[in-house]
Amino acid sequence: MITARATGADGKEIVILGVTRENLTRLADGQPIRVSAEQHAGFPPNLVVTIIFGETERALLEHLAPLIGADTKVVAVPRDPQGKKLS
């Protein structure tokens, strides 16, 4: 995996996460990837990015359930049974 932070032409900060096939295999095996300043120099100390995998949005929400609290913002894009966005 590689990580990077950059500033786009519009002045917005961009966080780049480059994953390898091995990273994808680990994600599919239920091993989340956690990115923080301790392991990835240049990341803000108060920011942690976690990448999870699930076959469906419902599976992703099951992974997230222990982290969801009153101040959590979750956005799931609804899809029809064929996988097309409904919005």
DSSP file (Angstrom, degrees, kcal/mol; ACC not computed):
  #  RESIDUE AA STRUCTURE BP1 BP2  ACC     N-H-->O    O-->H-N    N-H-->O    O-->H-N    TCO  KAPPA ALPHA  PHI   PSI    X-CA   Y-CA   Z-CA
    1    1 A M              0   0    0      0, 0.0     2,-0.4     0, 0.0    18,-0.2   0.000 360.0 360.0 360.0 144.5    0.0    0.0    0.0
    2    2 A I  E     -A   18   0A   0     16,-2.2    16,-3.1     2,-0.0     2,-0.3  -0.955 360.0-164.7-123.0 150.5    1.1    3.6   -0.6
    3    3 A T  E     +A   17   0A   0     -2,-0.4     2,-0.3    14,-0.2    14,-0.2  -0.960  11.9 168.1-129.5 151.0   -0.3    6.7    1.0
    4    4 A A  E     -A   16   0A   0     12,-1.9    12,-3.2    -2,-0.3     2,-0.4  -0.987  22.8-148.4-156.1 156.2    0.1   10.3   -0.1
    5    5 A R  E     +A   15   0A   0     -2,-0.3     2,-0.3    10,-0.2    10,-0.2  -0.994  28.0 163.0-126.0 137.2   -1.3   13.8    0.6
    6    6 A A  E     -A   14   0A   0      8,-2.3     8,-3.3    -2,-0.4     2,-0.5  -0.915  35.9-119.5-144.5 168.6   -1.4   16.4   -2.0
    7    7 A T  E     -A   13   0A   0     -2,-0.3     6,-0.2     6,-0.2     5,-0.1  -0.976  30.6-138.9-115.8 125.2   -3.1   19.7   -2.8
    8    8 A G    >   -     0   0    0      4,-2.9     3,-2.3    -2,-0.5     6,-0.0  -0.211  31.0 -98.1 -76.0 169.9   -5.2   19.8   -6.0
    9    9 A A  T 3  S+     0   0    0      1,-0.3    -1,-0.1     2,-0.1    -2,-0.0   0.772 125.7  57.0 -58.9 -27.3   -5.3   22.7   -8.5
   10   10 A D  T 3  S-     0   0    0      2,-0.1    -1,-0.3     1,-0.0     3,-0.1   0.410 120.5-109.1 -85.5   2.5   -8.5   23.9   -6.7
   11   11 A G  S <  S+     0   0    0     -3,-2.3     2,-0.2     1,-0.3    -2,-0.1   0.399  74.7 136.0  87.0  -3.3   -6.6   24.1   -3.4
   12   12 A K        -     0   0    0      1,-0.1    -4,-2.9    -5,-0.1    -1,-0.3  -0.557  58.9-114.3 -80.8 143.0   -8.4   21.1   -1.8
   13   13 A E  E     -A    7   0A   0     -2,-0.2     2,-0.5    -6,-0.2    -6,-0.2  -0.553  29.1-156.5 -75.7 138.6   -6.4   18.6    0.1
   14   14 A I  E     -A    6   0A   0     -8,-3.3    -8,-2.3    -2,-0.2     2,-0.5  -0.971   5.9-157.8-119.2 128.5   -6.3   15.1   -1.5
   15   15 A V  E     -A    5   0A   0     -2,-0.5     2,-0.5   -10,-0.2   -10,-0.2  -0.933  14.6-160.1-103.4 125.5   -5.7   11.9    0.4
   16   16 A I  E     -A    4   0A   0    -12,-3.2   -12,-1.9    -2,-0.5     2,-0.5  -0.919  11.8-176.7-112.3 127.9   -4.4    9.1   -1.8
   17   17 A L  E     -A    3   0A   0     -2,-0.5     2,-0.7   -14,-0.2   -14,-0.2  -0.969   5.8-167.9-123.0 113.3   -4.6    5.5   -0.8
   18   18 A G  E     -A    2   0A   0    -16,-3.1   -16,-2.2    -2,-0.5     2,-0.3  -0.898  10.2-164.6-104.2 115.9   -3.0    3.1   -3.3
   19   19 A V        -     0   0    0     -2,-0.7     2,-0.2   -18,-0.2    -2,-0.0  -0.747   6.8-143.2-103.8 148.2   -3.9   -0.5   -2.6
   20   20 A T     >  -     0   0    0     -2,-0.3     4,-2.1     1,-0.1     5,-0.2  -0.485  33.8-101.8 -96.9 171.0   -2.2   -3.7   -3.9
   21   21 A R  H  > S+     0   0    0      1,-0.2     4,-2.4     2,-0.2     5,-0.2   0.893 125.8  55.4 -59.7 -38.5   -3.8   -7.0   -4.9
   22   22 A E  H  > S+     0   0    0      1,-0.2     4,-2.5     2,-0.2    -1,-0.2   0.900 105.4  52.0 -61.4 -40.5   -2.6   -8.3   -1.6
   23   23 A N  H  > S+     0   0    0      1,-0.2     4,-2.6     2,-0.2    -1,-0.2   0.919 109.4  49.8 -60.1 -42.7   -4.4   -5.5    0.2
   24   24 A L  H  X S+     0   0    0     -4,-2.1     4,-2.6     2,-0.2    -2,-0.2   0.894 109.4  51.3 -63.9 -39.9   -7.6   -6.4   -1.6
   25   25 A T  H  X S+     0   0    0     -4,-2.4     4,-1.4     2,-0.2    -1,-0.2   0.928 111.1  47.7 -62.2 -44.9   -7.2  -10.1   -0.6
   26   26 A R  H  <>S+     0   0    0     -4,-2.5     5,-2.5     2,-0.2    -2,-0.2   0.907 111.3  50.7 -63.4 -41.6   -6.7   -9.1    3.0
   27   27 A L  H ><5S+     0   0    0     -4,-2.6     3,-2.0     1,-0.2    26,-0.4   0.933 109.0  50.8 -60.8 -45.1   -9.8   -6.8    2.9
   28   28 A A  H 3<5S+     0   0    0     -4,-2.6    -1,-0.2     1,-0.3    -2,-0.2   0.775 105.5  58.0 -64.1 -25.1  -11.9   -9.6    1.3
   29   29 A D  T 3<5S-     0   0    0     -4,-1.4    -1,-0.3    -5,-0.2    -2,-0.2   0.319 127.3 -99.8 -86.4   8.0  -10.7  -11.9    4.2
   30   30 A G  T < 5S+     0   0    0     -3,-2.0    -3,-0.2     1,-0.2    -2,-0.1   0.682  81.1 133.0  86.5  18.3  -12.1   -9.4    6.7
   31   31 A Q      < -     0   0    0     -5,-2.5    -1,-0.2    -6,-0.1    -2,-0.1  -0.851  46.0-148.2-105.3  99.8   -8.9   -7.6    7.6
   32   32 A P        -     0   0    0      0, 0.0     2,-0.5     0, 0.0    20,-0.2  -0.210  10.6-127.5 -61.9 155.0   -9.5   -3.8    7.6
   33   33 A I  E     -B   51   0B   0     18,-2.3    18,-3.1     2,-0.0     2,-0.5  -0.928  21.9-161.8-104.9 128.3   -6.7   -1.5    6.6
   34   34 A R  E     -B   50   0B   0     -2,-0.5     2,-0.5    16,-0.2    16,-0.2  -0.948   4.1-168.5-114.8 127.8   -6.0    1.3    9.1
   35   35 A V  E     +B   49   0B   0     14,-3.5    14,-2.9    -2,-0.5     2,-0.3  -0.970  21.8 146.8-119.4 121.3   -4.0    4.4    8.0
   36   36 A S  E >>  -B   48   0B   0     -2,-0.5     4,-2.3    12,-0.2     3,-0.8  -0.906  61.0 -95.0-145.3 172.3   -2.8    6.8   10.7
   37   37 A A  T 34 S+     0   0    0     10,-0.5     6,-0.1     7,-0.5     5,-0.1   0.794 116.4  66.1 -62.0 -29.5    0.1    9.2   11.4
   38   38 A E  T 34 S+     0   0    0      1,-0.2    -1,-0.2     7,-0.1     3,-0.1   0.877 118.6  21.5 -62.2 -37.3    1.8    6.5   13.4
   39   39 A Q  T <4 S+     0   0    0     -3,-0.8     2,-0.5     1,-0.2    -2,-0.2   0.640 126.8  50.0-103.0 -18.4    2.3    4.3   10.4
   40   40 A H  S >< S-     0   0    0     -4,-2.3     3,-1.8     3,-0.0    -1,-0.2  -0.853  79.6-141.0-130.9  95.7    2.1    6.8    7.6
   41   41 A A  T 3  S+     0   0    0     -2,-0.5    -3,-0.1     1,-0.2   -38,-0.1  -0.215  85.3  35.9 -55.1 140.2    4.2    9.9    7.9
   42   42 A G  T 3  S+     0   0    0      1,-0.4    -1,-0.2    -5,-0.1    -5,-0.1   0.174  84.6 118.9 100.3 -17.0    2.4   13.1    6.8
   43   43 A F  S <  S-     0   0    0     -3,-1.8    -1,-0.4    -7,-0.2    -3,-0.0  -0.600  76.5-100.5 -79.4 144.0   -1.0   12.2    8.0
   44   44 A P    >   -     0   0    0      0, 0.0     3,-1.9     0, 0.0    -7,-0.5  -0.368  28.1-125.4 -61.1 141.3   -2.5   14.5   10.6
   45   45 A P  T 3  S+     0   0    0      0, 0.0    -7,-0.1     0, 0.0    -8,-0.1   0.743 108.9  52.1 -63.2 -22.5   -2.2   13.0   14.1
   46   46 A N  T 3  S+     0   0    0    -10,-0.1     2,-0.5    -9,-0.1   -10,-0.0   0.258  95.4  87.6 -97.7  13.6   -6.0   13.3   14.7
   47   47 A L    <   +     0   0    0     -3,-1.9   -10,-0.5     2,-0.0     2,-0.4  -0.951  47.3 176.7-117.2 129.6   -7.0   11.5   11.5
   48   48 A V  E     -B   36   0B   0     -2,-0.5     2,-0.5   -12,-0.1   -12,-0.2  -0.996  11.1-161.9-127.2 125.8   -7.4    7.7   11.1
   49   49 A V  E     -B   35   0B   0    -14,-2.9   -14,-3.5    -2,-0.4     2,-0.5  -0.923   8.0-169.4-105.2 129.0   -8.6    6.3    7.7
   50   50 A T  E     -B   34   0B   0     -2,-0.5     2,-0.5   -16,-0.2   -16,-0.2  -0.980   6.6-158.2-122.1 129.2  -10.0    2.8    7.8
   51   51 A I  E     +B   33   0B   0    -18,-3.1   -18,-2.3    -2,-0.5     2,-0.3  -0.914  17.0 175.9-106.7 127.3  -10.7    0.8    4.7
   52   52 A I        -     0   0    0     -2,-0.5     2,-0.4   -20,-0.2   -25,-0.1  -0.855  17.5-141.9-125.2 162.8  -13.2   -2.1    5.0
   53   53 A F        +     0   0    0    -26,-0.4     2,-0.3    -2,-0.3     3,-0.1  -0.973  22.8 161.8-126.8 141.9  -14.7   -4.5    2.5
   54   54 A G        -     0   0    0     -2,-0.4     6,-0.1     1,-0.1   -26,-0.0  -0.970  41.7-129.3-152.3 146.9  -18.2   -5.9    2.2
   55   55 A E  S    S+     0   0    0     -2,-0.3     2,-0.3   -27,-0.1    -1,-0.1   0.804  95.6  16.2 -65.3 -28.7  -20.1   -7.6   -0.6
   56   56 A T  S  > S-     0   0    0      1,-0.1     4,-1.9    -3,-0.1     5,-0.1  -0.877  83.5-105.1-138.1 168.2  -23.0   -5.2    0.0
   57   57 A E  H  > S+     0   0    0     -2,-0.3     4,-2.5     1,-0.2     5,-0.2   0.875 121.5  57.0 -61.1 -37.3  -23.8   -2.0    1.8
   58   58 A R  H  > S+     0   0    0      1,-0.2     4,-1.9     2,-0.2    -1,-0.2   0.918 105.6  49.7 -60.8 -43.4  -25.6   -4.1    4.5
   59   59 A A  H  > S+     0   0    0      1,-0.2     4,-1.7     2,-0.2    -1,-0.2   0.890 109.9  51.5 -62.6 -39.0  -22.3   -6.1    5.1
   60   60 A L  H  X S+     0   0    0     -4,-1.9     4,-2.0     1,-0.2    -2,-0.2   0.920 108.1  51.1 -63.5 -43.2  -20.4   -2.8    5.4
   61   61 A L  H  X S+     0   0    0     -4,-2.5     4,-1.5     1,-0.2    -1,-0.2   0.851 105.7  55.9 -63.4 -33.8  -22.9   -1.5    7.9
   62   62 A E  H  < S+     0   0    0     -4,-1.9    -1,-0.2     1,-0.2    -2,-0.2   0.897 108.2  48.4 -64.1 -38.8  -22.5   -4.7    9.9
   63   63 A H  H  < S+     0   0    0     -4,-1.7    -2,-0.2     1,-0.2    -1,-0.2   0.890 115.7  44.9 -63.4 -39.1  -18.7   -4.1   10.0
   64   64 A L  H >X S+     0   0    0     -4,-2.0     3,-2.5     1,-0.2     4,-1.0   0.664  84.4  96.8 -80.8 -17.5  -19.3   -0.5   11.1
   65   65 A A  G >< S+     0   0    0     -4,-1.5     3,-0.8     1,-0.3    -1,-0.2   0.816  80.7  53.1 -46.9 -44.3  -22.0   -1.3   13.8
   66   66 A P  G 34 S+     0   0    0      0, 0.0    -1,-0.3     0, 0.0    -2,-0.1   0.748 112.5  46.6 -66.1 -19.3  -19.6   -1.2   16.7
   67   67 A L  G <4 S+     0   0    0     -3,-2.5     2,-0.4    -4,-0.2    -2,-0.2   0.595  85.9 106.3 -95.5 -12.7  -18.3    2.2   15.7
   68   68 A I    <<  +     0   0    0     -4,-1.0     2,-0.2    -3,-0.8     6,-0.0  -0.557  42.6 152.6 -78.7 124.2  -21.7    3.9   15.1
   69   69 A G    >   -     0   0    0     -2,-0.4     3,-1.5     0, 0.0    -2,-0.1  -0.651  61.2 -72.7-133.5-169.4  -22.7    6.4   17.8
   70   70 A A  T 3  S+     0   0    0      1,-0.3    -2,-0.1    -2,-0.2     0, 0.0   0.783 130.3  44.4 -62.4 -29.2  -24.8    9.5   18.1
   71   71 A D  T 3  S+     0   0    0      2,-0.1     2,-0.3     0, 0.0    -1,-0.3   0.317  87.0 117.7-100.2   9.2  -22.3   11.7   16.2
   72   72 A T    <   -     0   0    0     -3,-1.5     2,-0.6     2,-0.0    -4,-0.1  -0.592  49.7-155.8 -81.4 134.8  -21.6    9.2   13.4
   73   73 A K        -     0   0    0     -2,-0.3     2,-0.4     2,-0.0    -2,-0.1  -0.953  15.1-179.1-109.5 118.0  -22.5   10.2    9.8
   74   74 A V        -     0   0    0     -2,-0.6     2,-0.5     2,-0.0    -2,-0.0  -0.971   7.3-172.9-120.2 130.1  -23.1    7.2    7.5
   75   75 A V        +     0   0    0     -2,-0.4     2,-0.5     2,-0.0    -2,-0.0  -0.984   4.9 178.2-123.0 121.2  -24.0    7.6    3.8
   76   76 A A        -     0   0    0     -2,-0.5    -2,-0.0   -15,-0.0   -18,-0.0  -0.989  25.0-136.6-121.6 128.9  -25.0    4.5    1.8
   77   77 A V        -     0   0    0     -2,-0.5   -20,-0.1     1,-0.0     2,-0.1  -0.749  26.2-129.2 -85.9 115.1  -26.0    4.9   -1.8
   78   78 A P        -     0   0    0      0, 0.0     8,-2.7     0, 0.0     9,-0.5  -0.358  28.5-171.4 -67.0 143.1  -29.1    2.7   -2.4
   79   79 A R  B     -C   85   0C   0      6,-0.3     6,-0.2     7,-0.1     5,-0.0  -0.937  21.4-118.8-131.9 154.4  -28.9    0.3   -5.3
   80   80 A D    >   -     0   0    0      4,-2.6     3,-2.5    -2,-0.3     6,-0.0  -0.322  48.0 -87.7 -82.1 175.3  -31.4   -1.9   -7.1
   81   81 A P  T 3  S+     0   0    0      0, 0.0    -1,-0.1     0, 0.0    -2,-0.0   0.739 129.3  56.7 -59.3 -22.1  -30.9   -5.7   -7.2
   82   82 A Q  T 3  S-     0   0    0      2,-0.1     0, 0.0     1,-0.0     0, 0.0   0.438 121.8-106.1 -87.5  -0.4  -28.8   -5.4  -10.4
   83   83 A G  S <  S+     0   0    0     -3,-2.5     2,-0.3     1,-0.3     3,-0.0   0.529  72.6 140.7  91.7   5.8  -26.4   -3.0   -8.6
   84   84 A K        -     0   0    0      1,-0.1    -4,-2.6     2,-0.0    -1,-0.3  -0.642  59.2-105.5 -85.1 139.5  -27.6    0.2  -10.3
   85   85 A K  B     -C   79   0C   0     -2,-0.3    -6,-0.3    -6,-0.2    -1,-0.1  -0.348  22.8-157.4 -61.2 139.1  -27.8    3.4   -8.2
   86   86 A L              0   0    0     -8,-2.7    -7,-0.1     1,-0.2    -1,-0.1   0.593 360.0 360.0 -93.8 -12.9  -31.4    4.3   -7.3
   87   87 A S              0   0    0     -9,-0.5    -1,-0.2     0, 0.0    -8,-0.1   0.477 360.0 360.0 -92.1 360.0  -30.7    8.0   -6.6
